[in-house]
Amino acid sequence: MRKTILLISLVPGLLVGVAFKAIGQQNFEGIAKYKSSMSIESLNVAGPDMNPEMQESIRKQLLQQSQRDYTLTFNLQEATWKEDAELESAASTPSTGGMQIRFSTGNSVSYLNPSKNQFLEETEIFGKKFLIEDALPTYNWKITGETKKIGDYTVIKAEYQNITEQMTMSLSDSEKTTETVMDTTMITAWYAPDIPVSQGPSNTWGLPGLILELKNGNFTFLCTKVELNPAEPIAIEVPSKGKRVTREEADQIRDEKLQEMMKKYDTGDGGETRVIRIGG
């Protein structure tokens, strides 16, 4: 008997930045709403014995799961990023081989404070709360000078080439195999100089203006609404719940739990457990 596991995780967003000098009002603050989406046309869904009907059904479920709403709350010094509501997983169907597809965000709330070089993320890893504490790595954006309009704002294009390690795991006859490959993704941001905060969606930061659109591989975050200096003061809450760990410790815990899950789904009768890799 063969079982298939489809593991998809929206890992914590890329943290990127350059030095930013705050200007303008000392009490400048606001709320920005974003919608996420995924481009499925170029998405490669690969796996042994997967027919075209199954591949297309998986792509459609991925598209549905990728469409989410987020809120970025910010002032000149700090910001929080969180998902507005969690989607239910799509129902499994015969065309997907009985698989149920779900994006995992860990119900996370992220906090960035560039002036203190501080990043905090309150998240869940397989049902247990953790508070990830990390520094903000500094990367250089390349500002292209290309412009366009998003709503009422003129935005400027910036790019960053992100190189990360991707690990795949599989179990066959109770033997685990892993493979690590290098993955290069072009991160494209469109920022508004008229909104003088160094923040953006999915924990991106470091440009001289609010990022209104972000494309990270197949994922896109688009700002749908910005409210600046609302009548009611904005309270930015610093995450504090969960066991305090570093990013490396959290990644190790997550990897160990994934391996435990894979062993749990191993048939134990000479069968094979497969992990389907999904990428651009």
Helices and strands as residue ranges (DSSP letters): E 2-5, E 29-38, E 44-46, H 52-66, E 69-75, E 79-83, G 94-96, E 109-113, G 114-116, E 118-125, E 128-134, E 142-150, E 153-172, E 175-192, G 201-203, E 210-216, E 219-228, E 243-245, H 247-264, E 272-275, E 277-279
